[in-house]
Amino acid sequence: MQNGKVYLIGAGPGDVELLTLKAVRALAAADVILLDDLVNRDVLQYVRGDAQVVEVGKRGGCRSTPQAFIERRMIQLAKKGHVVARVKGGDPFVFGRGGEEVATLRRAGISVEVINGITAGIAAPAALGIPVTHRALTHGVTLVTGHTRDGSAPDWFALARSGTTLVIYMGMANLTSIASGLLAGGLSPQTPAAVIQNGTLPTQHSVTSTLARLVETVAAAGLGSPAIVVIGAVAALADAQPCSSAWQHVA
Ligand SMILES: C[S@@+](CC[C@H](N)C(=O)[O-])C[C@H]1O[C@@H](n2cnc3c(N)ncnc32)[C@H](O)[C@@H]1O
């Protein structure tokens, strides 16, 4: 029997209208859909009625399906000739384990196609009107995780001196140490900062602050994960009247 294939699909930050046309086409072609926890279930409107949908991620203290099990399952399904859609939040290649999965599938001789999604680190700030780059304000943008697998911390001291906007994924649990590391690295206490939870979704909730006051502002607002933290001059461009369509769908 001929092998099927795996589509590694980025579903974007949440708003289902931010799916790409390619993602919609691949969802419609799939026999089996493996859904990660951060994916908006509204994407299921694009799958075939006879497709099998498997939830492979759980939040809120529940155990997620082990990564090795998901990879084995994808290989088994593809070897049976199925078309598999592995659907992840944001972009599969930005803190999405996409690189690991592509390598494993290729080693197993499975054909894999990556379909990019809009990463939360760009879309969530944009939903507040924050451009992560602005040529008058920053030399660029650094996407960085606030939570590492082995517990090691990114070099906040060096990042403070990078001259770039810092866009921090998975930073909420370590926000206090992140803020103090950046201050110790020389960032001004007055550096603008923003945190956006559930960006682009109807449950979007955000605050703007300064680096010095960020932790107390976030705590007072009761913000939690999943959230993007933006540190840098561009965060001051957050607008009460967001310029992206966010969850107000295009008419
Ligand atoms: C494992 S990473 C996945 C990132 C994803 N691959 C991407 O490109 O956006 C999960 C983190 O992404 C961020 N995130 C994902 N969706 C988000 C959203 N709608 N709003 C804010 N942050 C989000 C949060 O920092 C969350 O902890």
The ligand as a Gaussian input file, in Angstrom:
#p B3LYP/6-31G(d) Opt

LIG

0 1
 C        3.855000      26.149000      22.697000
 S        3.756000      27.847000      22.279000
 C        3.070000      27.704000      20.672000
 C        3.331000      28.922000      19.812000
 C        2.712000      28.800000      18.452000
 N        3.356000      27.751000      17.676000
 C        2.758000      30.103000      17.674000
 O        3.458000      30.194000      16.652000
 O        2.067000      31.047000      18.068000
 C        2.387000      28.370000      23.249000
 C        2.490000      29.833000      23.611000
 O        2.143000      30.641000      22.501000
 C        1.536000      31.824000      22.961000
 N        0.170000      31.901000      22.405000
 C       -0.405000      31.024000      21.584000
 N       -1.623000      31.469000      21.197000
 C       -1.811000      32.647000      21.810000
 C       -2.837000      33.624000      21.792000
 N       -3.963000      33.454000      21.066000
 N       -2.690000      34.740000      22.523000
 C       -1.565000      34.942000      23.239000
 N       -0.557000      34.060000      23.285000
 C       -0.662000      32.931000      22.572000
 C        1.533000      31.766000      24.483000
 O        2.728000      32.362000      24.934000
 C        1.549000      30.278000      24.705000
 O        2.026000      29.955000      25.995000

